[in-house]
Amino acid sequence: MLNYILLLVYIFSYLLYYNLLINGKEDSKRNSKQLDSSEVNSYPEPEQDPNSGPEQDPNSGPEQDPNSGPEQDPNSGPEQDPNSGPEQDPDQDDFIQKSINNNNLITIEHKHKLSEKYLLNLSNLNYSTASPIYNFSKDKNTLLNEYRNKSGIYLIHNNINGKRYIGSGMDLSKRLATYYFPSRLCDGRYISNSILKYGHGSFSVVILDILSNTSSSIKKDILSKEQEYIDLYKPVYNLNPIAGSSMGFKHSEESKRLISEFRKGKPLPDETKKKLSALFSGELNPFWSKVHSAATLEKMSKSKVGKLNPMFNKEKSKEFIEHMYKDRTGPNNPMFGKPKSKETLDKMSKKVYVYDSNKEFIILYDSIKFAVKDLHIAAETIKKYLDTDKIYKNKYFYSKLK
């Protein structure tokens, strides 16, 4: 009986937590209205690697209004002025993205050169730092290699509008790498949206303090030091002015199930889908240039046979059947009136190399159609003997030059 009561209390507490979390997200979205339509909508942030370092939850605790508080000149003290001067507003399609390495890390680059009116200067910080100033795009490799297995505090500075973000990490290398992950750039955080908007090259990074090696670092000490810098610089991108993170936290299986149930029936907004599609297209796709093995293909085939097939014993609707047998000739064909490139035509048409019984080259046909017309041999027959190394009427047929 006691276990049953405890379970009810746990479920009630969890539902209350999510209610507060949803309300917090709505307040957070109102605070971030100054970002333009290029910002992506939020969806549940992926579970954080316990070694990736502290990360502030923008939805917990009291939120800081980026437009409130006394204005300060970013060049005359440690605090920046987020609202002085008109903010440059790049268009939604003004950025391009490219792959960096085989780890699927990417940088967002703006198509146009933006005016950097608020360049970071170490003298303006008024305190000594543990590193020089790095560019978030050009110095990516240095940041990820130089601070591996080192705990510390970092500052990200927007050179376009002077806004800043302060964070910390048990392993600075792993923590900073998250700003190059496509999935994390679409998590809806204020700093992530700004990187998508202006591009990595518009941001400077400086390591404010290195505490110790990762193995000897204590979470409490890191958060305490991070809070000191947040109080000192009052960074606008830190919607939550209290240092805190989910470092080392792992959801239980029951929590994962509840989160899954909560997300069911709530598809991602079209704008978020568009951003994810752009960030995972082409070479950014994890499966880019990879090919399924024969064993994998066989497993995939068997996984959809019989009762495993989603359509097993299900009747097709009238609309679905009509769509299957829809006339796709003439104007109904999606490719109607669209010219095909030479490369596409070469792929569609299979060349036929004809050899005599002694395997001496005779003639080349640009397609099976031309071979049928000239040789008076059925198309199916040519396809049957093509590349089989079997002779037919004293001739060999190949799709490639031998």
N, C-alpha and C positions, 0 to 999 in steps of 0.2 A: 504493500500500500504506500509506504514511504517513497519507494522508487517511482511509483506512478505520479505522486504529487510533485516530486522533484522534476520529473519529465515535463509536466504541465507548466511548472514555473519557468523551466528553460525555454520552452517553445514561446511562452508569452513574452519573455525578456527579449528573445531573438526578433519576434515580430515588432516589438516596440523599437528595437534598435534600427530595423530597416525603415520604419516610419520616419524616425528622426533623420536617417541618412538621406531619404528621398527629399524631405523638406530642406535639408542642408544643400542638396544639389540644386534645388530651385533657386535658393538664395544666391548660390555661387554663380549660376548662370546670369542672374540679374546684375551681379557685380562685374561680369566680364562682357557687358554689352558693347564696350568701346572697341572690341575686336570686330573686324568686318566679316562679311559673309563667307570669307575663306576659312573661318574657324570651323572645326568639325564638331559634331554633337558628341556627347559623352556616352560611353557605355561602360559596363563594369570593368574596372582595371584588372589586367591579368595578375595572377598571384605572383608576389615578389619573391625573388631568390633570397633566401635567408642571408646570403653573403653579399648581397648587392648594396648593403648599407642603408642608413636611415633615410626614410623618405617621408615628407610631410604629407598628411592627408588634408587636401584643401576643403574637405567637407566636414571636418570635425572641429569642435571648439568654436570660439567666437571668430567671426570673419572680419577681415580688415577691408574697409572701403578704400579702393585705390584712389578715389577722388576726394577723400576727406583728409583733414590734418593740415598743418602749416606747410606751405610750399617752400622748397629749399633749392638752391642752385646746385646742380650736380657738380659744378666745377669749383665750389667753394667750401666743401666739407664732405663728410662721409656719406650724407644722405642725398639721394637724387631727387630731382624735380620731375615727376612723371607727367605733369600737365602743362609745362611751359612750352609755348610754341605749337604750331599746328602739327599734328601727328601725320606722317606720311602714310597714305592708305593704299597699298598695292592692290591691284585687281586680283580676283580669285585665280585666274589662269596665268599669273605672272611668274610662277615659280616652275622650275624643272627639277627633277630628281635623278640621281645616278647612283649606281652601285659602287661601293668602295672596295670590298674584298669578299672572300668566300664565306665570311661569317654573316652575310646579309646586312651589314651595317651600311646605312645610306646617309647622304647629306642632301639637304634641300638647298637649292641654289636659286636665287632670284634672277630673272632674265635681264633686269635693268639695274644699273648702278644707283643705289640709294644714297642720299646725302647723309653722311655720318656726322651729325652735329654734336653728339655727346660721346665722343671717343673717351674710353677709360684711360685715366692717367694715375699711376701709382701714387703720385704726390697728393692727389685729391683724396685718397683714402685715409691719409693722416696716420696710418699705422703701417708698420712693416709687414710684408707678406712672405709666404714660404715659397713663392714662385714668381717668375716674370708674368707678363700678360700674354695669354695665348689667344689665337683666333680659333673659334669653334670649328671652322672648316679646314683651314690650312694646317693647323697643328693637331689634328685628330690623332694621328699615330703617336705623336709625342705624349699627349695626354693619357692615352691608353697604355703606353709602355712604361713611361717614367714613373707613374704612381701606382703600379701594380703592388698589391699586398701592403698598401699604406693607408692608414686611417687618417681622416682629416675633414676640414671644412672648406667648401669652395664657394665662389661667387660667380654668377653668370650675369653679364652686363649687356644690355641692348644699346648698341652704338647709335641707333636711329632715334630713340626717344628717351634714353637715359634710365629706363626701368631696370630693376635688378631682381635677382633671385638668389637666395642663400640656401645651400643644402649641405648634407654631410654623408659620409659613407664609411662603412667598416673597411671596404676596399674601394678606394677612389676610382681605380681603373674600371671596375665593374659598374660602379654607380654612374660614372660619366658615360659609359658605353650605352646605357639605357636611352640616352638622348639621340641615339642614332638608330634605334630599333623602330621599324615602321609601325608595329602594333602599339608601342608606347607613345609615339608621336600623335596617335589618334585617340588618346585616352581622355581628351577633353580638358586637361589641366590648363591653367592660364599660361604657364611657361611653354607647354607643348604647342598650344595654339599660336603663340607668338613666334615660335621657331618655324612653324608651317607658313606663317604670314610673311616673315621677313627673310627666312633662310638662315642656315647656320653661319654663313659668312658675315652676317650683321651682328654677331655676338662675340664678346670677349669673355674669356674665362681666366680666373686667377685663383690659385690655391691660397687661402687665407692662413691656414694653419695645418701642420702635419703633427698628429698626436703621437703615433707610435706605429709599430708593425701591426698588421691585422690580428695576429695571433694573441697579442697582449693587450688589445684594446677592449675597453669596457663600454657597453652601450650607454650607460648612465653618464660617463664622462664625456662621450662624444656629444650627446644631446645637450648637456650642460654648456659645453663650449659653443655649440651651434646657437643656443639661445642667447648667449652673450653677443654674438655677431648680429643676430636678428634685431635685438634691442638697440644695437649701436647704429646699424645702417637702415633699419626699417624698410626692407625691400618690398616693393609694390607687388611683385609677382608672388610673394608668399601670402596668399589669402588667409592662411592660418598663421597668426603671429606667435603661436606656441610651438616650439620644437618638439617633434614627436614623429613616430613612424611605426610601421608594422614589421620592423626588422626582426627576423627570426620567427615570425608568426606563421603558422600553417593552419589552414582551415581543416576541420574534421570532416570525415566523410558525410556526416549528417548535415553539416553546414554547407558543403558543396551541393548536396541534394536539394536543400532549401533554396540556395541561390539559383540552381538550375530551374526549379519550379517557378521561382519568382520571375525569371527571364522568359519563360515559355509564353508564346503568343504576343511577344513584344519585339517585333522586328526592328533592326537598326534603321534610322532615318536614311532617306535617299542620299543626303549630302555626305553622311558618314560612309555609306557604301561606295560613293564616288571616290572619296579620298583613299579608302582602303584599296580599291581597284587600281588607282593610280600608283600607290606605293608598292603594290605587289605584282605589277605587270612587267613583262619582258624579263630582263636579266635579274630583276628583284624577286622574281618568283623562286621560292626554295627548290622547286623541281626543275628549274631552268637547265636545259641541255642534258637532263638525266633521262634514262630510258628504263622502263620496267623490265625486269628479268622474266624469262619464260616461266619460272616457278611462281612469280608474283602474278603474272597474267592468268595463270591457271587457277590460282587461289581466288582472284577477282571474279573469274568466270563461275567457279563453283559456288561463290557466295551469293549468286543471284539465280540459282537453279531451283526449280520446284517451289516448295513452301518458303524458301528464303527470298524469292522474288517478291518485291513490294506489291506487284499486281496479281499475285497468285489468288485464284478464285474470286477475283473482283471483276464486276461487270463494267465495261467501258461505257461512258455516257454517250448520248447521241452526238453531242458537240465534239467529243474527242474522236469518235469514229469519222465524223465529217471532216475533221481536221487532218486525219490520217490519209484520207483519200481525196483531199483537196486537189483540184487541178492546178498544177504548178507550171503549166506551159504558157508561153507568150508573156503578157503583162503580169501574170500571177507569179512568174518566176522572180525571186529576189534579185537575180543577176540580169534581169531583162534590161537591155539597152546599155549595160555597163561593159566597156571594153576590157579584155583581159590582157595583162602584161605578157611579154615574151616569156618571162620566167614561169608564169602560171601555165601558159600554153605548153611549154616544154614538159612541165610536170604532168599535165593532163594527157599529152600524146606520148605514146611509147614507141620509140624508134625500133625498127626491125633490120638487123644485119643478116644478110643471107650469104651462106657459104655453100660451096659444092661438096660432093662426096669426099674430096681430098682435103676439105676444110680450107680451101682457097677462097678468099673474099670475092663475092660477085657484085653485090649492089646493096645500097642503103636506102631504106624507105623511112620517111619522116613519121609515119604512123602506120598502124595495122591496116587502117582503111585503104591507104595507097597500095600496100602490099597485096591486099585482097583483090583490088581492082586490076593490078598488073599480072599477078601470078594465077588468078582464078582459083584461089584456095580459100575455103571458108574461114571467117575470122576466128571461130571457135577452134578450128584445127590449128591455126597458127599459134593461138594462145596455149593450146594443149602441148605443143612441141617447143614453145619458146623457152630457151635456157635449160632444156632437159638433156641436151647433148645426144638426142635421139634423131636419127635421120628420117626424113619423110620425102618421098619422091626425089631421092638423090640430093636432098638439100637439108642444111642445118639452119636453125633460126635462133638468133640471140638478140637480146635487148642492148647489149654493149659490144664494143669492138673487141674482138679476140686477138 
